[in-house]
Amino acid sequence: MSITVEQCIDKTPIVPFLKWAGGKRWITRRNLEIAPPKYETYIEPFLGSAAVFFHLQPEAGILADKNRQLIEVYKAIRSDWRAVERQLSTYVNLHSGDFYYEERSRKRKMPHTRAAQLIYLNRTCWNGLYRVNLNGKFNVPRGTKNEVVLPSDNFEKIAEILENVQLRTSDFVDTIRLARDGGFIFADPPYTVKHNMNGFVKYNENIFSWKDQIRLRDALKRAMARGVQFSMTNADHDSVKELYKDFPFMEEVPRNSVLAGKSEARTLTTELLVRSWK
């Protein structure tokens, strides 16, 4: 069954429960054509906070990320959202500066406790940043936010819309390879440019290099040849524009930068929107 844009718009919107660097909440609020009028299966290889997925709410999909802990959170909510919600609520009265660092050092064992722990740390750490050290341990300092449970939380609805999607921990090329004729890919890779930091950025505990940008371009080109449609957000940089110069559609999209810790340091910037259709 094909999914139409109209079907997605009619659904009750879901606010992402995580804050993620490079998250796309802003793009869902804009009148931008990020999805084709009709598609069969939704594929997202860099899931993060899943803002676009929650906005479109497709009935079939493949959601993937290389961050295993992140994918486990979505799996835990789908499996038993009540257990995740109960565990998260226990942090409300426990949260403090000292407790944050104590909890950050703990290794939770059960899927629902690990999921609730990551949500708690994400909401109370500095600027919602996800970062681990060389040993794979989360090491972001405490932030200024103290809300653990949010009014927008709707884990029951999230579990419902995750029911018919695949959740995968995998490299983006392997995920894109699964897309078939009639599928739609939304890709939001780390914003590596050719001459920045020698052509790589840190993506969770992994390095995302300029070579990965080329691998992504080639994977999307192969998917297009199979009849797959895609849209992608990326760095608005000449090197990235050169990569996608032969694709059907490219547009600079303005937005406010949200990575700076202080609001006065957040400035207007632009990102690149590339699509497989005009």
RARA-V610196 format. One record per residue. RES is the residue in three letters. PSI is psi in degrees with one decimal (none if undefined). Layout:
RES_PSI / RES_PSI
This chain:
MET_133.2 / SER_144.7 / ILE_129.8 / THR_157.2 / VAL_-38.2 / GLU_-40.1 / GLN_-40.1 / CYS_-40.7 / ILE_-32.5 / ASP_-14.2 / LYS_148.9 / THR_124.8 / PRO_149.2 / ILE_130.6 / VAL_129.1 / PRO_138.1 / PHE_-8.0 / LEU_150.1 / LYS_127.2 / TRP_137.8 / ALA_128.1 / GLY_10.2 / GLY_154.6 / LYS_33.4 / ARG_-38.5 / TRP_-35.8 / ILE_-26.0 / THR_-17.3 / ARG_-7.0 / ARG_154.0 / ASN_65.6 / LEU_142.7 / GLU_88.0 / ILE_-11.7 / ALA_146.0 / PRO_162.7 / PRO_-29.4 / LYS_140.0 / TYR_163.5 / GLU_-56.2 / THR_136.3 / TYR_132.0 / ILE_127.6 / GLU_110.2 / PRO_-13.7 / PHE_82.9 / LEU_-50.6 / GLY_-128.5 / SER_-1.5 / ALA_32.1 / ALA_-42.3 / VAL_-40.0 / PHE_-46.3 / PHE_-30.1 / HIS_-44.9 / LEU_-34.5 / GLN_58.4 / PRO_156.9 / GLU_-10.0 / ALA_139.8 / GLY_170.8 / ILE_115.7 / LEU_128.1 / ALA_158.0 / ASP_155.4 / LYS_-13.3 / ASN_103.8 / ARG_-41.1 / GLN_-37.5 / LEU_-48.7 / ILE_-35.1 / GLU_-32.9 / VAL_-47.3 / TYR_-39.5 / LYS_-40.7 / ALA_-40.8 / ILE_-43.2 / ARG_-38.8 / SER_-43.6 / ASP_78.8 / TRP_-30.6 / ARG_-41.1 / ALA_-40.3 / VAL_-44.9 / GLU_-42.4 / ARG_-46.2 / GLN_-40.6 / LEU_-38.2 / SER_-22.9 / THR_-21.3 / TYR_-15.7 / VAL_-49.8 / ASN_-11.6 / LEU_-22.9 / HIS_130.6 / SER_175.2 / GLY_-47.3 / ASP_-42.4 / PHE_-37.7 / TYR_-48.5 / TYR_-32.2 / GLU_-45.0 / GLU_-36.0 / ARG_-31.0 / SER_-11.3 / ARG_151.2 / LYS_100.3 / ARG_147.6 / LYS_-35.1 / MET_148.7 / PRO_-43.3 / HIS_-31.4 / THR_-34.5 / ARG_-39.6 / ALA_-47.8 / ALA_-37.5 / GLN_-46.0 / LEU_-40.0 / ILE_-44.3 / TYR_-49.2 / LEU_-39.4 / ASN_-37.2 / ARG_-20.7 / THR_-1.7 / CYS_179.0 / TRP_113.1 / ASN_24.9 / GLY_25.3 / LEU_139.0 / TYR_119.4 / ARG_137.8 / VAL_158.7 / ASN_-172.5 / LEU_-20.7 / ASN_5.3 / GLY_16.1 / LYS_134.9 / PHE_128.6 / ASN_25.2 / VAL_134.8 / PRO_166.3 / ARG_143.7 / GLY_-159.4 / THR_-11.1 / LYS_139.8 / ASN_-1.8 / GLU_122.7 / VAL_-43.4 / VAL_128.7 / LEU_148.8 / PRO_-25.9 / SER_-6.3 / ASP_131.2 / ASN_67.9 / PHE_-29.2 / GLU_-46.2 / LYS_-38.7 / ILE_-44.8 / ALA_-37.4 / GLU_-46.0 / ILE_-15.0 / LEU_-9.2 / GLU_-38.9 / ASN_24.1 / VAL_152.6 / GLN_138.7 / LEU_121.6 / ARG_143.0 / THR_107.1 / SER_162.7 / ASP_148.0 / PHE_-32.8 / VAL_-41.6 / ASP_-36.4 / THR_-46.4 / ILE_-31.3 / ARG_-23.7 / LEU_-15.7 / ALA_136.0 / ARG_173.1 / ASP_128.1 / GLY_-7.6 / GLY_163.6 / PHE_127.1 / ILE_129.8 / PHE_119.3 / ALA_129.5 / ASP_76.8 / PRO_165.7 / PRO_144.1 / TYR_62.8 / THR_137.4 / VAL_163.0 / LYS_-36.4 / HIS_18.3 / ASN_125.0 / MET_41.1 / ASN_24.9 / GLY_30.1 / PHE_156.9 / VAL_156.6 / LYS_124.6 / TYR_101.4 / ASN_-127.0 / GLU_7.0 / ASN_157.8 / ILE_129.0 / PHE_111.3 / SER_173.2 / TRP_-32.4 / LYS_-33.9 / ASP_-36.6 / GLN_-41.1 / ILE_-41.3 / ARG_-39.5 / LEU_-48.1 / ARG_-45.9 / ASP_-37.9 / ALA_-39.9 / LEU_-36.7 / LYS_-41.6 / ARG_-38.1 / ALA_-41.9 / MET_-39.3 / ALA_-22.6 / ARG_1.8 / GLY_16.4 / VAL_139.7 / GLN_153.1 / PHE_157.0 / SER_149.5 / MET_137.7 / THR_144.7 / ASN_178.4 / ALA_134.8 / ASP_85.2 / HIS_147.2 / ASP_-36.8 / SER_-36.6 / VAL_-40.5 / LYS_-38.1 / GLU_-37.6 / LEU_-38.2 / TYR_19.9 / LYS_-24.8 / ASP_5.0 / PHE_158.6 / PRO_-32.2 / PHE_134.7 / MET_133.6 / GLU_139.9 / GLU_128.9 / VAL_121.4 / PRO_148.0 / ARG_167.0 / ASN_134.2 / SER_136.5 / VAL_4.3 / LEU_-24.8 / ALA_144.6 / GLY_-34.1 / LYS_139.6 / SER_-33.6 / GLU_-16.3 / ALA_-3.5 / ARG_121.9 / THR_168.0 / LEU_131.6 / THR_-179.7 / THR_150.4 / GLU_165.4 / LEU_130.6 / LEU_120.9 / VAL_136.8 / ARG_160.0 / SER_-1.9 / TRP_157.7 / LYS_none
